[in-house]
């Protein structure tokens, strides 16, 4: 009975450690999630900066797995070469080792103060960064408390004669110790949590030097499995994320093999270090593997690119490529994945504009049919993006992340509506023209083509606003929306002129032009919606007009 209670007590302390770690990670992500991603992106320009960026981001998030997911997202988007991404993973591994070393020092006296300060900040603040930093303080306090409780629980166990007999039996069997630690790190999704648990076992005397070294190796290997398993779940053709995870795992496996070959010497070096033995072994292992891998990053990157080449594009254009379920627990990465999928929707809508242009220029019905097929792709991708966004844990979203999620969702909806207008209304107009055998005058045909090209340029502006928050692109997008109103007024004038001349053929062509302009203006209004939140935040969008453009006469913040 006492043994069962001991196991329950240890499991409870480990759960408290994991929960404290989760609170720290979620608090940091909610406060600085998008900024951390931005810092990581900037740091990936060179290998040295990549190491420092990986170390800093991991120290903030206390999770090399979260950093690995961010790096995979960058690499998959061709935003960074493979060698700097692998260098950043070396820094991330060093970051976890430093965290474990710092937390291994006895600091349980700080725990009550941290929890108190965190609760006050959390309760007194209605929201925002202060509340999230309060969450971080509470999490750190819980982690320190759990480590103290683990040590107190394990202290009497370490003096047990029975336990020492068992430990002596397993002392010469490093592989079981390695596998147990690897399983622990994989299940916890955190090498920090696994290493702190191992450090508590070592400090209590329950684990000897050789077993400690083997368990440190296992924790490093187990934590490298989570990004790899997430990468193997990718449904798209881009396998850069898999290459980053494989490179990190290969580095740790090679380091583990070398240490196992020198296990007696490593254990003798570790023996005098006492309670900090596990943390120092962890730091030494990651520092050694970083030094070993540094000159090999270039050849390793080329080997991985050869062994894991990009797969051909998926035949099903409506299948999502970037909505990785394994990234849902890391909101900045999940949001980046959703944004990349929305860009695919934008590309498909642009292809629909091209098909619509051809439908008005040619005498074939293939243009409207192509637009309908592409609209089916847009609809499928839109549904998958919205479902993916709904699965992101809302409690882990900071203010910036929540705003970004709303922007991604709104832009996807706008693109889906634009696709519906292109397929249903403009496609219907083109089909009607072909059915009636109506030949458009050269000037009207050229005007319709010009408006289609203008909308393609507007869509590119909308993408620039969506991805880069480009304020100048947002202003131009709103001005272009107003210009389409002018095109509609000119089409109305041409319609009235044709009616005065009683020209039936000219009237039909002018009427088709007017209908086409109105539909195209609705599409332009959907594109322009992405600019409104940015201009509102900058104070440039007034209730009735763009603040810097007094001559505009109609509302720019309204709908159509």
C-alpha positions, 0 to 999 in steps of 0.5 A, a space after each residue: 500500500 505504501 508503495 502504491 501511495 508513493 507512486 501516486 505521490 510521485 505522479 502528482 508531483 510530476 503532474 504539478 511540474 508539467 502544469 507549471 511548465 505549461 503555464 510558463 509556456 502559455 504565458 510567454 506565448 500569449 505575451 510574446 508569441 508572434 514577436 518571438 517568431 519574428 525574432 527567430 525569423 530575423 536570427 536565421 540569417 546566419 548560423 551564429 545568429 541562428 544558434 543565439 536565436 534558438 537558444 533565446 527562444 527556447 529559454 523564453 518558451 522553456 521548450 525546444 519542441 516549440 522552437 523546433 515547430 517554429 523552425 520547421 514552419 520557417 523551413 517549410 515556407 522556404 523562409 530559411 535554408 536548412 543549415 541555419 535551421 539546424 544551427 538554431 536547433 543546436 542553440 535550442 538544445 543548449 537553451 534547454 540544458 541551461 534552463 535545467 541547470 538553473 532550475 536544478 539549484 535549490 530555489 524553493 524559497 522563491 516559490 511562494 513569492 512567485 506564486 503570490 506575485 503571479 496571482 496578484 498580477 493575474 487577478 488585478 489585470 483585466 487582460 493583456 501582458 500583465 495578466 500573462 506575465 502573472 501566469 508565467 510567475 505562477 508557473 515558475 512557482 509551481 515548478 519550483 514547488 514540485 521540484 522541492 516536493 519531488 526531492 522530499 519524496 525521493 529522499 527516504 527512497 534513496 536510502 532504501 537497501 532494496 532500492 540499491 539492490 535493484 539499482 545495482 542490478 540495472 547499473 550495468 544495463 544502460 539501455 533500459 535506463 535510456 529507453 525509460 527516459 526517452 519514453 518519459 521525455 516523449 510522453 511529457 513533450 518536454 526535455 526540461 520536465 523529463 530532465 528535472 524529474 531525472 535530476 530529482 532522482 539523482 539528487 535523492 541518490 536513487 539513481 547512480 552515475 552510469 544510470 544518470 548518464 544513460 537517462 540523460 541520453 534518453 531524455 535528449 533522444 525522446 524530446 527529439 522524437 516529438 518534432 519528428 512525429 509531428 513532421 511525419 504527419 504533414 499532408 503536403 509535399 513540402 518535407 523541409 520540416 521533416 529534414 529539420 527534425 531528422 537532422 536534430 535527431 541524427 545529431 543526438 543519436 550520434 552523440 548518444 552513441 559516442 557517450 555510450 561507448 565512453 560510458 564508464 569514463 563519463 560516469 567517473 567524471 560525473 560521480 563527484 558532482 552530486 545533486 547537479 550531476 544530471 543537469 551538468 551531464 545534460 549541458 555537457 552532452 548538448 555542448 559536445 554535440 553542438 561542437 561536433 555538429 557545427 562543422 558538419 552542418 553544411 554536408 548534413 543539410 545537403 545529405 538530408 536534402 538528398 535523402 528526403 527530397 520534396 515530393 511532387 505537388 499533390 494531385 488534389 488541389 483542394 487538399 490542405 498542405 500546411 495545416 499540421 495538427 501537431 502544431 496546434 499546441 503552439 499557436 504562433 506556428 499554427 497561425 503561420 500554417 493557416 496563413 500559408 494555406 490562405 495564400 493558396 486560396 489567394 492563388 486559386 482566386 487569382 487563377 479564377 480571375 485569369 479564367 474569367 478574363 479568358 471567358 470574356 475574350 474567347 468563344 469557348 465555354 471552358 473559361 466558366 467551367 475552369 472557374 467553377 472547378 477552381 471555386 470548388 477548390 477555394 470552398 474546400 480549402 476555406 472549410 479546412 482553414 476555418 476548422 483548423 483555426 477553430 481547433 487552436 486552443 483559445 486559452 493559449 492565445 495572447 492579444 496579438 495572436 487572437 488579432 492575427 487569428 481574426 485577420 486570417 479568418 476574415 481574409 479567408 472568408 473574403 476570398 471565399 466570397 470573392 470566389 463565389 462572385 467570380 464563379 456564380 455571377 461573372 461566370 454566369 455573365 460569360 455563359 450568357 454572352 456565349 449562349 446569345 452569341 453576343 460579340 463584344 465591341 473591341 473597346 468594351 472587351 478591352 475594358 473588361 479585360 483591363 478591370 480583371 487585370 486591375 483586380 489581380 493587382 488588387 489581390 496582390 496588394 491584399 496579400 501584401 497587407 495580409 502578410 506584411 501589414 504594409 500600410 501603403 499597400 492598404 491605402 492603395 487598396 482602398 483607393 482602388 476600391 474607390 476607382 472601381 466606383 468610377 468605372 461603374 459610373 462610366 459604364 452607366 453613362 455608356 449604357 444611357 448613351 446606347 439607349 439614346 441611340 436605340 442601338 440594340 446590339 450596343 445596348 446589350 454589350 453596354 448592359 453586360 459591361 455594367 453587370 460585369 463592372 458591378 460584379 468586379 466591384 463587389 470582388 474588389 470590395 472583398 479584397 479591400 476588407 483586409 486593409 480596414 483593420 490595419 488602417 483603423 489601428 493606425 487611425 487612418 480610417 475615419 467613419 466616412 473616409 480615408 483620413 489622409 485622402 479628403 477628396 474621397 467622397 464615400 465611406 471607405 469603412 462600409 461594405 460595398 
